[in-house]
């Protein structure tokens, strides 16, 4: 069994949490909840979140921390872009409609960037 460092354990847990968060409510509005996995048939770019979580887990396991950190960073940048910068983005109202999945992916990508190091 391989001995994982403290940083690697936290980064791996962040990737697992990001993957699990894809099955939790990402947006909740007026009693209606939408998950990332439920949106994939209508918006293929939503497949990006579980894919980057799996990529991060793979490269963390292979001790390639640079690629894992890039994977977490790209996830964070996509969330920022779609939430605040894209035309028609909800920006100021995103935290009113965001579900637990949104917050978990956001926090896990931040912690993944911080702890993806040897």
Secondary structure in CASP SS format (residue, H / E / C, confidence):
PFRMAT SS
TARGET T0000
AUTHOR 0000-0000-0000
METHOD secondary structure of the structure
MODEL  1
X C 1.00
X C 1.00
X C 1.00
X C 1.00
X C 1.00
X H 1.00
X H 1.00
X H 1.00
X H 1.00
X H 1.00
X H 1.00
X H 1.00
X H 1.00
X H 1.00
X H 1.00
X H 1.00
X H 1.00
X H 1.00
X H 1.00
X H 1.00
X H 1.00
X C 1.00
X C 1.00
X C 1.00
X E 1.00
X E 1.00
X E 1.00
X E 1.00
X E 1.00
X C 1.00
X C 1.00
X E 1.00
X E 1.00
X E 1.00
X E 1.00
X H 1.00
X H 1.00
X H 1.00
X H 1.00
X C 1.00
X C 1.00
X C 1.00
X C 1.00
X H 1.00
X H 1.00
X H 1.00
X H 1.00
X H 1.00
X H 1.00
X H 1.00
X H 1.00
X H 1.00
X H 1.00
X H 1.00
X H 1.00
X H 1.00
X H 1.00
X H 1.00
X H 1.00
X H 1.00
X H 1.00
X C 1.00
X C 1.00
X C 1.00
X H 1.00
X H 1.00
X H 1.00
X H 1.00
X H 1.00
X H 1.00
X H 1.00
X H 1.00
X H 1.00
X H 1.00
X H 1.00
X H 1.00
X H 1.00
X H 1.00
X H 1.00
X H 1.00
X H 1.00
X H 1.00
X H 1.00
X H 1.00
X H 1.00
X C 1.00
X C 1.00
X C 1.00
X C 1.00
X C 1.00
X H 1.00
X H 1.00
X H 1.00
X H 1.00
X H 1.00
X H 1.00
X H 1.00
X E 1.00
X C 1.00
X H 1.00
X H 1.00
X H 1.00
X H 1.00
X H 1.00
X H 1.00
X H 1.00
X H 1.00
X H 1.00
X H 1.00
X H 1.00
X H 1.00
X H 1.00
X H 1.00
X H 1.00
X H 1.00
X C 1.00
X C 1.00
X C 1.00
END
